Amino acid sequence: MLRWVLLALLFGICAGAGEPKKKKVKPQSLSRGWGDNISWVKSYEEGLAKMASSQKPLMVIHHRDECPYSQALKKAFAAQKSVQKMAKEDFIMLNVVEETMDPNMAPDGYYVPRILFVDPSKTVRRDIAGKYSNRLYTYEPSDMTYLAKNMKKAKALLHVEL
């Protein structure tokens, strides 16, 4: 009798081992990998509202999850400590994978990745562009120093205009 109980127990353990375990899926944070220590807003509208109350400029990163250029820029952005520090302290931050309805958010077209700056008067700063003439607001992973320079420019312009 003990043999049958042990055999049934062994059979039950083996049968249970083949069942797939249910994984808890961690919800994706608003950072989407662009910097977990940065406070991100959920939407363009929330960003505009928070920008108006804080008087900090809004930095909008347009990207796509499946785009290799967006993925490469994301890695460089997340690894650059000076950019992360400025993003955390000096800007309202938004990264979007869906286009906004505001046509001002695509001054030279709907491409990704692109980064735009918006001042508290809700003006998209077309004068703060990347270094490429065919895609004015795009940055490549090697452009993090240039992006940091533009972030400083956006911050400085804000203080002059207020």
C-alpha atoms as one frame of an Amber mdcrd trajectory, in Angstrom:
protein
   0.000   0.000   0.000   2.841   2.375   0.853   4.329   1.655  -2.600   1.100
   2.760  -4.289   0.989   5.971  -2.262   4.627   6.744  -3.099   4.034   5.911
  -6.764   0.974   8.198  -6.888   2.925  10.974  -5.142   5.836  10.641  -7.574
   3.450  10.631 -10.527   1.757  13.778  -9.201   5.087  15.575  -8.764   6.236
  14.665 -12.261   2.939  15.676 -13.831   2.978  19.006 -12.001   6.531  19.756
 -13.100   5.458  19.905 -16.736   2.840  22.601 -16.193   3.962  26.078 -17.230
   4.397  28.482 -14.363   2.445  31.690 -14.600   4.816  34.645 -14.736   3.859
  37.933 -13.248   4.209  40.503 -15.977   5.699  43.708 -14.662   3.902  46.697
 -16.153   6.145  48.853 -18.279   7.083  52.111 -16.591   6.552  55.447 -18.276
  10.298  55.648 -18.883  10.125  52.844 -21.460  13.877  52.463 -20.889  14.811
  56.121 -21.421  15.715  56.662 -17.751  14.031  55.090 -14.753  15.192  57.837
 -12.361  13.399  60.514 -14.361   9.826  61.539 -13.598   7.903  61.044 -16.857
   4.456  62.380 -17.719   1.835  60.135 -19.343   0.641  62.369 -22.152   1.336
  65.524 -24.114  -1.592  67.246 -22.411  -0.280  66.322 -18.949   3.156  67.554
 -19.981   1.768  70.913 -21.087  -0.130  71.330 -17.820   2.853  70.348 -15.671
   5.122  72.580 -17.718   2.868  75.600 -17.139   2.768  75.056 -13.386   6.489
  74.310 -12.984   7.829  76.803 -15.567  10.224  74.116 -16.799  10.487  73.370
 -20.518   8.935  70.203 -21.912  11.188  67.752 -23.747   9.276  65.398 -26.040
  10.965  62.278 -27.385   9.119  60.650 -30.284  10.161  57.040 -30.873   8.952
  53.579 -31.834   9.590  50.368 -29.933  10.358  48.426 -33.115  12.645  51.089
 -34.652  16.359  50.171 -34.423  17.367  53.870 -34.547  15.040  54.654 -31.643
  16.420  51.702 -29.680  20.024  52.798 -30.258  19.241  56.386 -29.236  17.407
  55.147 -26.131  20.478  53.183 -24.981  22.777  56.163 -25.498  20.327  58.546
 -23.786  19.923  56.254 -20.770  23.703  55.774 -20.458  24.638  59.482 -20.626
  24.774  60.716 -17.015  24.800  64.439 -17.793  21.755  64.123 -20.066  19.930
  62.022 -17.463  20.705  64.569 -14.732  19.421  67.517 -16.791  16.335  65.574
 -17.866  15.555  64.741 -14.251  16.167  68.205 -12.792  15.465  70.761 -15.499
  12.710  69.417 -17.756   9.238  67.984 -17.844   9.865  64.744 -19.723   7.613
  62.876 -22.137   8.416  60.018 -24.462   5.730  59.018 -26.894   5.307  56.059
 -29.198   2.040  57.411 -30.599   1.916  60.706 -32.452   0.225  63.654 -30.781
  -2.605  65.502 -32.496  -0.662  68.776 -32.320   0.764  69.494 -35.811   3.467
  71.638 -34.160   5.035  68.429 -32.863   6.097  67.521 -36.416   7.595  70.739
 -37.807   9.558  68.908 -40.501   7.740  65.588 -40.697   6.645  62.496 -38.820
   9.847  60.508 -38.375  11.466  58.817 -35.419  13.411  59.324 -33.370  12.957
  63.056 -32.960  13.294  65.279 -29.910  11.507  68.586 -29.556  11.539  71.227
 -26.853   8.453  73.214 -25.825   8.669  76.322 -23.670   6.073  77.229 -20.992
   4.284  79.541 -23.426   3.498  76.269 -25.290   5.753  77.242 -28.183   7.649
  74.458 -29.914  11.227  75.712 -30.094  12.131  75.225 -33.758  15.422  77.018
 -33.085  16.643  74.107 -30.940  17.410  71.479 -33.544  19.814  68.627 -34.064
  22.699  68.790 -36.511  21.150  67.069 -39.538  19.633  69.153 -42.331  17.316
  66.425 -43.631  15.828  65.563 -40.207  16.174  68.658 -38.057  15.099  67.147
 -34.731  16.750  63.756 -34.854  19.780  62.679 -32.865  22.014  59.648 -33.215
  23.674  57.792 -30.339  26.944  59.638 -31.050  25.134  63.003 -30.633  24.655
  62.935 -26.855  27.078  65.819 -26.324  25.166  67.832 -28.921  21.855  66.927
 -27.263  23.237  68.014 -23.867  24.239  71.345 -25.454  20.699  71.784 -26.816
  19.206  70.918 -23.429  21.357  73.655 -21.845  20.246  76.041 -24.599  16.574
  75.232 -23.949  17.029  75.823 -20.235  18.919  79.092 -20.801  16.358  80.402
 -23.285  13.616  79.780 -20.782  15.315  81.852 -18.083  15.962  84.733 -20.481
  12.355  84.845 -21.689  10.710  84.663 -18.270
